[in-house]
Amino acid sequence: MSDHIRIDHSERVTAVTLARPEKKNAITQAMYQAMADAVNAYREDDEARALMFIGEGDYFTSGNDLQDFSMAAAGGGAADHDLPPVIQFLHAIRDCEKPLVAAVNGPAIGVGLTLTLHCDLVCAAQSATFAAPFVSLGLVPEAASSLLLPQAIGMAAASDVFMTGRVLTAEESLAMGLISRIFADEGFAEEARPLALSIARAAPQAMRHTKALLRTQNAQVSEVMAIESAIFAAQLRSPEFMESVAAKLAKRPAVYP
């Protein structure tokens, strides 16, 4: 269990808080493992009826911790428990039959955006923003986002987000259909929690069936996720990724051949 992931259970809601505010909630492999374990435990807990992701402090998450992530293995075994923690987490949210809620309290960058595509309800604080700057890191979309983001906001807008690194405001995200509700920054967590509670108090089997009906494309999601993961792993070993990380850490422009 990571010290930077806090798990709370109350009124049939499991709250998963990214609690590394001093690093803008950048996610390490240990944090991914803790989140994967939390989602899998939630799936098996008959008392838990909703799971809510939220960040501590001003950020939802700034994405992957680059130093930690660049050292992590890109590959893994055939079974989920042999896979890198990041892949275990992505599989967990992909396969979760129970409702997932994202309460985006601030900037959601990279996986901060793509994990919301696997959540059933997404609300955001007024100041929240969304971005997927994979190309600027020499990487490619992940978590089946190359399929799910165009489905959510359209191909033209998704291409803009992925290829230019465009940052979406909460208002733009609401208009595009990426999120469903906006709440004020002040008291955001208190506003977001009733949304998760409303899910937790609903008929559980009806809720599961409804989610299944809304996500009948899960086989395609798995296929796209596997394709993305293979390309992503190759890019992790590429000179483009190494140059991108070095440039970002040195706060200079990247130079590609």
C-alpha positions as CSV (number, residue, x, y, z in Angstrom):
1,M,0.0,0.0,0.0
2,S,1.3,3.4,-0.9
3,D,1.5,6.2,1.6
4,H,0.2,8.5,-1.1
5,I,-3.1,6.8,-1.7
6,R,-5.7,7.1,1.0
7,I,-8.7,4.8,1.1
8,D,-11.8,5.7,3.0
9,H,-15.1,3.8,3.4
10,S,-18.3,5.5,4.4
11,E,-22.0,5.0,3.6
12,R,-21.2,2.4,1.0
13,V,-18.8,4.8,-0.9
14,T,-15.1,3.9,-1.3
15,A,-13.2,7.1,-1.7
16,V,-9.7,6.8,-3.3
17,T,-7.7,9.9,-2.7
18,L,-4.5,10.7,-4.5
19,A,-2.6,12.2,-1.6
20,R,0.7,13.5,-2.8
21,P,0.0,17.2,-3.1
22,E,3.6,18.3,-2.8
23,K,4.2,16.6,-6.1
24,K,0.9,17.6,-7.7
25,N,-0.3,14.1,-7.1
26,A,2.0,12.6,-9.7
27,I,1.5,8.9,-9.7
28,T,4.2,6.4,-8.9
29,Q,4.1,2.6,-9.6
30,A,3.4,2.1,-5.8
31,M,0.4,4.4,-6.1
32,Y,-0.8,2.5,-9.2
33,Q,-0.5,-0.7,-7.2
34,A,-2.5,0.7,-4.3
35,M,-5.2,2.0,-6.6
36,A,-5.4,-1.3,-8.5
37,D,-5.8,-3.2,-5.2
38,A,-8.4,-0.7,-4.0
39,V,-10.5,-1.1,-7.2
40,N,-10.3,-4.9,-7.1
41,A,-11.2,-4.9,-3.4
42,Y,-14.2,-2.7,-4.2
43,R,-15.3,-5.1,-6.9
44,E,-15.4,-7.9,-4.3
45,D,-17.0,-5.9,-1.5
46,D,-20.8,-6.4,-1.6
47,E,-21.2,-3.5,0.9
48,A,-19.5,-1.0,-1.3
49,R,-21.8,0.4,-4.0
50,A,-19.7,3.3,-5.5
51,L,-16.0,4.2,-5.8
52,M,-14.9,7.8,-6.1
53,F,-11.5,9.1,-7.2
54,I,-10.4,12.5,-6.0
55,G,-7.1,14.4,-5.5
56,E,-5.8,16.1,-2.4
57,G,-4.8,19.8,-2.8
58,D,-4.9,21.8,-6.0
59,Y,-4.4,19.0,-8.5
60,F,-6.4,15.9,-9.4
61,T,-3.1,14.5,-10.8
62,S,-0.3,15.8,-13.0
63,G,0.0,12.4,-14.5
64,N,2.8,9.9,-14.1
65,D,5.9,10.6,-12.0
66,L,8.3,10.7,-14.9
67,Q,11.4,9.7,-12.9
68,D,9.6,6.7,-11.3
69,F,7.8,5.8,-14.5
70,S,10.9,5.9,-16.7
71,M,12.6,3.4,-14.4
72,A,9.6,1.0,-14.4
73,A,9.5,-2.1,-16.6
74,A,7.5,-1.6,-19.7
75,G,6.5,-5.2,-20.1
76,G,5.0,-8.0,-18.0
77,G,3.7,-11.5,-17.9
78,A,0.4,-12.9,-19.1
79,A,-1.4,-12.8,-15.8
80,D,-2.6,-9.6,-14.3
81,H,-0.5,-10.1,-11.2
82,D,2.6,-10.3,-13.4
83,L,1.9,-7.0,-15.1
84,P,3.3,-3.6,-14.1
85,P,1.2,-1.8,-11.6
86,V,0.0,0.8,-14.1
87,I,-1.4,-1.9,-16.4
88,Q,-3.0,-3.7,-13.4
89,F,-4.7,-0.4,-12.5
90,L,-5.9,0.2,-16.1
91,H,-7.3,-3.4,-16.3
92,A,-9.0,-2.9,-12.9
93,I,-10.9,0.2,-14.0
94,R,-11.7,-1.3,-17.4
95,D,-13.1,-4.5,-15.9
96,C,-15.0,-3.0,-12.9
97,E,-18.6,-3.9,-13.2
98,K,-19.6,-1.5,-10.4
99,P,-19.9,2.3,-10.7
100,L,-16.8,4.5,-10.7
101,V,-17.0,8.3,-10.1
102,A,-14.3,10.8,-10.8
103,A,-14.3,14.0,-8.8
104,V,-11.8,16.1,-10.6
105,N,-10.7,18.8,-8.1
106,G,-8.0,20.4,-10.3
107,P,-5.8,19.8,-13.4
108,A,-6.2,16.3,-14.7
109,I,-3.2,15.6,-17.0
110,G,-2.3,12.4,-18.9
111,V,-3.8,9.5,-17.0
112,G,-5.7,12.0,-15.0
113,L,-7.8,12.5,-18.1
114,T,-7.8,9.0,-19.5
115,L,-8.9,7.3,-16.2
116,T,-12.0,9.5,-16.3
117,L,-13.0,7.8,-19.6
118,H,-13.6,4.6,-17.6
119,C,-15.6,6.4,-14.9
120,D,-19.4,6.4,-15.2
121,L,-19.9,9.9,-13.7
122,V,-17.3,12.7,-13.9
123,C,-17.7,16.0,-12.1
124,A,-15.2,18.8,-12.0
125,A,-14.3,21.9,-10.0
126,Q,-14.7,25.2,-11.8
127,S,-10.9,25.6,-12.1
128,A,-10.3,22.0,-13.3
129,T,-8.5,21.5,-16.6
130,F,-7.9,18.4,-18.8
131,A,-4.9,17.6,-21.0
132,A,-3.3,14.6,-22.6
133,P,0.3,15.7,-23.6
134,F,1.5,12.2,-24.5
135,V,3.1,13.3,-27.8
136,S,5.1,16.0,-26.0
137,L,6.7,13.1,-24.0
138,G,7.4,11.0,-27.0
139,L,4.5,8.7,-26.0
140,V,1.0,7.7,-27.3
141,P,-2.5,7.6,-25.9
142,E,-3.2,4.8,-23.3
143,A,-6.1,3.3,-21.4
144,A,-8.0,2.8,-24.7
145,S,-8.3,6.6,-24.9
146,S,-7.6,6.6,-28.6
147,L,-11.0,4.9,-28.9
148,L,-12.9,6.4,-25.9
149,L,-12.0,10.1,-26.2
150,P,-13.2,10.4,-29.9
151,Q,-16.4,8.6,-28.8
152,A,-16.8,11.1,-26.0
153,I,-15.9,14.4,-27.7
154,G,-15.6,13.7,-31.4
155,M,-12.6,12.9,-33.6
156,A,-11.7,16.5,-34.4
157,A,-11.6,17.6,-30.8
158,A,-9.8,14.4,-29.7
159,S,-7.2,14.9,-32.4
160,D,-6.6,18.4,-31.1
161,V,-6.2,17.2,-27.5
162,F,-3.8,14.4,-28.4
163,M,-1.8,16.0,-31.2
164,T,-1.4,19.5,-29.9
165,G,-1.6,19.0,-26.1
166,R,-4.5,21.4,-26.0
167,V,-5.8,22.1,-22.4
168,L,-9.6,21.9,-22.0
169,T,-11.3,24.0,-19.3
170,A,-14.1,22.6,-17.2
171,E,-16.6,24.6,-19.2
172,E,-15.3,23.3,-22.5
173,S,-15.2,19.7,-21.1
174,L,-18.8,20.0,-20.0
175,A,-19.9,21.4,-23.4
176,M,-18.1,18.6,-25.2
177,G,-19.6,15.9,-23.0
178,L,-16.3,14.8,-21.3
179,I,-17.8,15.6,-17.9
180,S,-21.3,15.8,-16.6
181,R,-21.3,18.4,-13.9
182,I,-19.3,21.4,-12.6
183,F,-19.2,22.5,-9.0
184,A,-17.6,25.5,-7.4
185,D,-14.0,25.2,-6.2
186,E,-14.8,26.2,-2.7
187,G,-16.3,23.1,-1.0
188,F,-15.9,21.0,-4.1
189,A,-15.4,17.7,-2.2
190,E,-18.6,18.3,-0.2
191,E,-20.5,19.0,-3.4
192,A,-19.1,15.9,-5.2
193,R,-19.7,13.4,-2.5
194,P,-23.5,13.5,-2.8
195,L,-23.1,12.4,-6.4
196,A,-21.3,9.3,-5.3
197,L,-23.8,8.8,-2.5
198,S,-26.7,8.9,-5.0
199,I,-25.1,6.1,-6.9
200,A,-24.4,4.1,-3.7
201,R,-28.0,4.3,-2.6
202,A,-29.5,3.1,-5.9
203,A,-30.6,-0.4,-6.7
204,P,-27.2,-2.2,-7.1
205,Q,-28.2,-4.8,-9.7
206,A,-30.1,-2.3,-11.8
207,M,-27.0,-0.1,-11.6
208,R,-24.6,-2.8,-12.7
209,H,-26.9,-3.8,-15.6
210,T,-27.2,-0.2,-16.7
211,K,-23.4,0.2,-16.7
212,A,-23.0,-3.0,-18.7
213,L,-25.6,-1.8,-21.2
214,L,-23.8,1.6,-21.6
215,R,-20.4,-0.2,-22.0
216,T,-21.2,-2.9,-24.5
217,Q,-18.0,-2.0,-26.4
218,N,-15.7,-3.4,-23.7
219,A,-14.3,-6.1,-25.9
220,Q,-13.2,-3.4,-28.4
221,V,-11.8,-1.4,-25.4
222,S,-9.6,-4.4,-24.4
223,E,-8.4,-4.8,-28.0
224,V,-7.5,-1.2,-28.4
225,M,-5.9,-1.1,-24.9
226,A,-3.6,-4.0,-25.9
227,I,-2.6,-2.3,-29.1
228,E,-1.9,1.0,-27.3
229,S,0.1,-0.8,-24.6
230,A,2.4,-2.4,-27.1
231,I,3.2,0.8,-28.9
232,F,3.4,2.7,-25.5
233,A,5.9,0.1,-24.2
234,A,8.0,0.5,-27.4
235,Q,8.0,4.3,-27.1
236,L,9.1,4.0,-23.5
237,R,12.3,2.5,-24.8
238,S,12.7,5.0,-27.6
239,P,15.2,7.9,-27.9
240,E,12.1,10.2,-28.3
241,F,10.9,9.4,-24.8
242,M,14.4,9.6,-23.3
243,E,14.9,13.0,-24.9
244,S,11.5,14.2,-23.9
245,V,12.0,13.3,-20.3
246,A,15.5,14.8,-20.2
247,A,14.2,18.0,-21.7
248,K,11.3,18.3,-19.3
249,L,13.5,17.7,-16.3
250,A,16.0,20.2,-17.6
251,K,13.2,22.6,-18.4
252,R,14.4,23.0,-22.0
253,P,12.8,22.4,-25.4
254,A,13.1,18.8,-26.7
255,V,15.2,18.3,-29.8
256,Y,14.2,15.4,-32.0
257,P,16.3,14.1,-35.0
